[in-house]
Amino acid sequence: MESVDIGIVIVNYNTRDLLRRCLKTVLASEGVSLRVCVVDNNSGDGSAEMVTAEFPEVAVVHNADNVGYPAANNQGLRLFGYNDDGVSPDAPRYALLLNADTELPEDGLASVMAFADERADIGVVGPRLIRLDGSLDKACRRSFPTPEVSFYHMIGLSKLFPKSPRFGRYNLSFLDENETVEVDSVVGAFMMVRREAIRDAGLLDDSFFMYAEDLDWAYRIKQAGWRVLYYAGVTVLHVKRASSRQNPRARVEFWRSMEIFYRKHYAADTPELVHALIVAVIRLQTRLTRWRTELAF
């Protein structure tokens, strides 16, 4: 049996109306065969019920709790045959992590897939994402947050010198947004991954709750020998933070995720004093963010 082209996992948390618009654009896609799964993280706005009623062709996973972004994505990936210990031969040729607050052009999926099909060494590809005001979603093409890259970003050098190849690496702001280029990572809001790359690297790491899980997945996929490409030939609308702004935990989770990512990939090779400073800064930022969040809510 021939595999479906793309298995799409959409994790949702209280974004019913945006999710409806997203699904309409997904199901209007031309030139591709699809399976679509919405994993709902215990929304209170009737999102899951809306999907069942209005989009019967879409599978729905109902979670009793908000299990986080990577864990929920893994539920959908397993439904399609991507497993922790391997990949089913009839799993879709590509898996797509897609945010509920995105809208796709009709030929978007077919174009991204065709681009990946032409290059057998591409493990991950993501398109140009724009925000409601037409500006680039800077997260759609990124370098890994090494201690050096993160330092330049935190002290503001990336903003002062956005066109510098040295200081502007956090969001690759020195590159033309209309240029297709190899990058370290694309963003999980639209992250298309080849079946064989998942076979080699495994699923997302659900020790993250949200943030940096896409960076970690891209890191492991690149470590397995695959390339990651930012493809400027397709533009996707991304409302941005539609779910996270509703969850006070999100702001704290950013810093917790940064610590997990740092410890997994950089701590072992970081000098002891620098390591102590990095951990201290992350912990301080986590505490300050938690304090500000508690005041706000």
Secondary structure as the mmCIF struct_conf table of DSSP 4:
data_model
#
loop_
_struct_conf.conf_type_id
_struct_conf.id
_struct_conf.beg_label_comp_id
_struct_conf.beg_label_asym_id
_struct_conf.beg_label_seq_id
_struct_conf.end_label_comp_id
_struct_conf.end_label_asym_id
_struct_conf.end_label_seq_id
HELX_LH_PP_P HELX_LH_PP_P1 GLU A 2 VAL A 4
BEND BEND1 ASP A 5 ASP A 5
STRN STRN1 ILE A 6 ASN A 12
BEND BEND2 TYR A 13 ASN A 14
HELX_RH_AL_P HELX_RH_AL_P1 ARG A 16 LEU A 27
TURN_TY1_P TURN_TY1_P1 ALA A 28 ALA A 28
BEND BEND3 GLY A 31 GLY A 31
STRN STRN2 LEU A 34 ASP A 40
BEND BEND4 ASN A 42 ASN A 42
BEND BEND5 GLY A 44 GLY A 46
HELX_RH_AL_P HELX_RH_AL_P2 SER A 47 GLU A 54
TURN_TY1_P TURN_TY1_P2 PRO A 56 GLU A 57
BEND BEND6 VAL A 58 VAL A 58
STRN STRN3 ALA A 59 HIS A 62
BEND BEND7 ALA A 64 ASP A 65
HELX_RH_AL_P HELX_RH_AL_P3 TYR A 69 LEU A 79
TURN_TY1_P TURN_TY1_P3 PHE A 80 GLY A 81
STRN STRN4 TYR A 82 ASN A 83
TURN_TY1_P TURN_TY1_P4 ASP A 84 ASP A 85
STRN STRN5 GLY A 86 VAL A 87
TURN_TY1_P TURN_TY1_P5 PRO A 89 ASP A 90
BEND BEND8 ALA A 91 ALA A 91
BEND BEND9 ARG A 93 ARG A 93
STRN STRN6 TYR A 94 ASN A 99
TURN_TY1_P TURN_TY1_P6 ALA A 100 ASP A 101
STRN STRN7 THR A 102 GLU A 103
TURN_TY1_P TURN_TY1_P7 GLU A 106 ASP A 107
HELX_RH_AL_P HELX_RH_AL_P4 GLY A 108 ASP A 117
TURN_TY1_P TURN_TY1_P8 GLU A 118 GLU A 118
TURN_TY1_P TURN_TY1_P9 ALA A 120 ASP A 121
STRN STRN8 ILE A 122 ILE A 130
TURN_TY1_P TURN_TY1_P10 LEU A 132 ASP A 133
BEND BEND10 GLY A 134 GLY A 134
STRN STRN9 LEU A 136 LEU A 136
HELX_RH_3T_P HELX_RH_3T_P1 LYS A 138 CYS A 140
BEND BEND11 ARG A 141 ARG A 141
STRN STRN10 ARG A 142 ARG A 142
HELX_RH_AL_P HELX_RH_AL_P5 PRO A 147 MET A 154
TURN_TY1_P TURN_TY1_P11 ILE A 155 GLY A 156
HELX_RH_AL_P HELX_RH_AL_P6 LEU A 157 LEU A 160
TURN_TY1_P TURN_TY1_P12 PRO A 162 LYS A 163
TURN_TY1_P TURN_TY1_P13 PRO A 165 PHE A 174
BEND BEND12 LEU A 175 LEU A 175
TURN_TY1_P TURN_TY1_P14 GLU A 177 ASN A 178
BEND BEND13 GLU A 179 GLU A 179
STRN STRN11 VAL A 181 GLU A 182
BEND BEND14 ASP A 184 ASP A 184
STRN STRN12 SER A 185 SER A 185
TURN_TY1_P TURN_TY1_P15 GLY A 188 ALA A 189
STRN STRN13 PHE A 190 ARG A 194
HELX_RH_AL_P HELX_RH_AL_P7 ARG A 195 ALA A 201
BEND BEND15 LEU A 203 LEU A 203
TURN_TY1_P TURN_TY1_P16 ASP A 206 SER A 207
BEND BEND16 PHE A 209 ALA A 212
HELX_RH_AL_P HELX_RH_AL_P8 GLU A 213 GLN A 223
TURN_TY1_P TURN_TY1_P17 ALA A 224 GLY A 225
STRN STRN14 ARG A 227 HIS A 238
BEND BEND17 ARG A 241 ARG A 241
TURN_TY1_P TURN_TY1_P18 ALA A 242 SER A 243
HELX_RH_3T_P HELX_RH_3T_P2 SER A 244 GLN A 246
TURN_TY1_P TURN_TY1_P19 PRO A 248 PRO A 248
HELX_RH_AL_P HELX_RH_AL_P9 ARG A 249 HIS A 265
TURN_TY1_P TURN_TY1_P20 TYR A 266 TYR A 266
HELX_RH_3T_P HELX_RH_3T_P3 ALA A 267 ASP A 269
BEND BEND18 THR A 270 THR A 270
HELX_RH_AL_P HELX_RH_AL_P10 GLU A 272 ALA A 296
#
